[in-house]
């Protein structure tokens, strides 16, 4: 799939969610530390890039669009946490000043 060729926003997040739903849960069991499996590193980098792009595209927009962008970034954090990429999830939360980080990853 060519995620990078699709529009950034709700549609991209839905596509990513569908892909993550196909991953076997046992891939993420018994992982040590805050990193996911190495085969998903590029996928995780794409998600970080997606969050950054959504944020940049919201600069100068209406409050409603900024709120929607913030919700999309929170969703990306949840997606990263769901595949145990806590290092990337922490980075996105820190970069975008998401205070609810703990509650987001616990609700994964």
Secondary structure, 3 states (H helix, E strand, C coil): CCHHHCCCCHHHHHHHHHHHHHCCHHHHCCCCCCCCCHHHHHHHHHHHHHHHHHHHHHCCCCHHHHHHHHHHHHHHHHHHHHCCCHHHHHHHHHHCCCCCHHHHHHCC
